[in-house]
Amino acid sequence: MSESIGNVAGQLWQYLDKKGSQSIAKIAKEADIEMKQLQRAIGRLAKEDKITIELKGRNELIALKKG
């Protein structure tokens, strides 16, 4: 399972690199990632300190950390 999480985390990283800051719902829809897998991938990238999570209104925006 950790291998598939790693694959989805890589897919998420590539998506964010191309599109910039996005909401979780938009990422799931546009990148065609199942919500549970997306949540796991977000957790993995957050643990590795590679993303930021910003609350804007009722939306959480995910973006790659700069630098």
N, C-alpha and C positions, 0 to 999 in steps of 0.2 A: 504494500500500500504506500509506503514512503516513496517508492520510485514513481508511482503515478502522481503523488502530490508534488514531487519535484518537477515532473513534466508539466503539470498544470501551472505551477509557480513560474516556470520558464515561459510558458505561453502568456501568462499574465504580465510578466516583466516586459516581454516583447510588445504586447498590446499597449501598455502604459508608455513605453519608450516612443511608440509611434503616435499615440493619441493624446498623451499628457493626462492631466488630472481628470478623473471620471468617477461617476457614481457607481456603486456596486451593482445596482440594477442594470445600468447601461452596459457595464462590462459583461455581465452575465448574458445579456441579450445579444450584443454585437460580437462578442468573442465566442458565443455558443458554448459556455461553460456552465455545467450544472451548479446550482447555488451552493450545495454542500461542499463540492470540490473547490469552488471559488473561495469559500470561507476558510478552508484548510490552507489553500495557497496563500491567501492574505496573511494568515497566521504565521506561515513559514517565512514569508518575506519580511514580516514585521519582526519576527524573532531574529532574523539575520540583519536587522536594521537597514533594510533596503528601500522601505516605503514610508510615506507619511499618511496619516489618516486625519482628515480635517472635517469637522462638523460645520455644515453650512445650512442653516435652517433645520429641516428634517432630514437632510441628505448627508451621508458620509462620503467624502471624496477621497479617493485613493490616488496617490501620485508617487513616482519614484523620487527618492532623495537625490538632491543635486550634489555633485562632487564626488 
